[in-house]
Amino acid sequence: MNQMKGYDVERKVVTVSSILVWVLYSVLTIYCVLFNLYILCDVVSSVNFWYNCLQEQRDKVLTTLSKLQSDKKKLLDELDRHKDCDPEVMEQMKEDAVVAREAANRWTGANCSVVMTV
């Protein structure tokens, strides 16, 4: 009988120790999960911070881009208004006038001497 009682005591000790090991393991697992959640929250907070900073920079860049595009459009419109003063355009207009005079002479059969002033 003594052996049976000893066996019961040993079995209870083993059971209690295995329960303690399981509890310790569970506590460590929960600690690791909580720590990982803490790290994850810190990472998410950091990402949100950088996202907001980048969003502000993006907004500034988009504002600058739209301003520069409107300035470019204004300058191109002004350039179009002064296109007649471009030396290349002036030369092309002179060549076109010569071609037009020669065509008029061919059609009329007359050799008109028109003084061209451009």
C-alpha positions as CSV (number, residue, x, y, z in Angstrom):
1,M,0.0,0.0,0.0
2,N,2.9,2.4,0.7
3,Q,4.0,2.0,-2.7
4,M,0.7,2.9,-4.1
5,K,0.5,6.0,-1.9
6,G,4.0,7.0,-3.1
7,Y,3.0,6.4,-6.6
8,D,-0.1,8.6,-6.2
9,V,2.1,11.4,-4.6
10,E,4.6,11.2,-7.5
11,R,1.8,11.2,-10.0
12,K,0.2,14.3,-8.4
13,V,3.6,16.0,-8.3
14,V,4.1,15.2,-12.0
15,T,0.6,16.4,-12.8
16,V,1.1,19.6,-10.8
17,S,4.5,20.3,-12.3
18,S,3.2,19.6,-15.8
19,I,0.3,22.0,-15.1
20,L,2.8,24.6,-13.9
21,V,4.9,24.1,-17.0
22,W,1.8,24.5,-19.2
23,V,0.8,27.7,-17.3
24,L,4.3,29.1,-17.6
25,Y,4.3,28.3,-21.3
26,S,0.9,29.9,-21.8
27,V,2.0,33.0,-19.9
28,L,5.1,33.3,-22.0
29,T,3.1,32.8,-25.2
30,I,0.7,35.5,-24.1
31,Y,3.6,37.8,-23.3
32,C,5.2,37.2,-26.7
33,V,1.9,37.9,-28.4
34,L,1.3,41.1,-26.4
35,F,4.9,42.1,-27.1
36,N,4.5,41.5,-30.8
37,L,1.2,43.5,-30.7
38,Y,3.0,46.3,-29.0
39,I,5.7,46.2,-31.7
40,L,3.1,46.1,-34.4
41,C,1.2,49.0,-32.9
42,D,4.5,51.0,-32.8
43,V,5.2,50.1,-36.4
44,V,1.7,51.1,-37.5
45,S,2.0,54.3,-35.7
46,S,5.4,55.0,-37.4
47,V,3.9,54.1,-40.8
48,N,1.0,56.4,-40.2
49,F,3.4,59.2,-39.2
50,W,5.4,58.8,-42.3
51,Y,2.3,58.4,-44.5
52,N,1.0,61.7,-43.2
53,C,4.4,63.4,-43.8
54,L,4.5,62.0,-47.3
55,Q,0.9,63.0,-47.9
56,E,1.7,66.6,-47.0
57,Q,4.8,66.6,-49.3
58,R,2.7,65.1,-52.1
59,D,0.0,67.8,-51.6
60,K,2.7,70.5,-51.7
61,V,4.3,69.0,-54.9
62,L,0.9,68.7,-56.6
63,T,0.1,72.3,-55.7
64,T,3.5,73.4,-57.1
65,L,2.9,71.3,-60.2
66,S,-0.5,72.8,-60.9
67,K,0.9,76.3,-60.5
68,L,3.8,75.5,-62.9
69,Q,1.4,74.0,-65.4
70,S,-0.8,77.1,-65.4
71,D,2.4,79.3,-65.7
72,K,3.5,77.1,-68.7
73,K,0.1,77.5,-70.4
74,K,0.2,81.3,-69.9
75,L,3.7,81.5,-71.4
76,L,2.8,79.3,-74.3
77,D,-0.2,81.5,-75.0
78,E,2.0,84.6,-74.9
79,L,4.5,82.8,-77.2
80,D,1.7,82.0,-79.7
81,R,0.6,85.7,-79.7
82,H,4.2,86.7,-80.7
83,K,4.7,83.9,-83.1
84,D,4.5,86.2,-86.1
85,C,7.7,87.9,-85.0
86,D,9.7,84.6,-85.1
87,P,12.5,84.9,-87.7
88,E,11.8,81.4,-89.0
89,V,8.1,82.2,-89.4
90,M,9.0,85.5,-91.1
91,E,11.3,83.6,-93.6
92,Q,8.5,81.1,-94.3
93,M,6.1,83.9,-94.9
94,K,8.5,85.4,-97.5
95,E,8.9,82.1,-99.2
96,D,5.1,81.6,-99.3
97,A,4.7,85.0,-100.8
98,V,7.2,84.2,-103.5
99,V,5.4,80.9,-104.3
100,A,2.0,82.7,-104.3
101,R,3.3,85.4,-106.7
102,E,4.7,82.8,-109.1
103,A,1.4,80.8,-109.0
104,A,-0.6,84.0,-109.7
105,N,1.7,84.7,-112.7
106,R,1.2,81.2,-114.0
107,W,-2.6,81.5,-113.7
108,T,-2.9,84.9,-115.2
109,G,-0.2,84.5,-117.7
110,A,1.1,87.9,-116.9
111,N,4.4,88.7,-115.3
112,C,3.3,91.2,-112.7
113,S,6.1,92.9,-111.0
114,V,4.7,93.3,-107.5
115,V,6.9,94.9,-105.0
116,M,6.9,92.7,-102.0
117,T,7.3,94.3,-98.6
118,V,7.2,92.2,-95.6
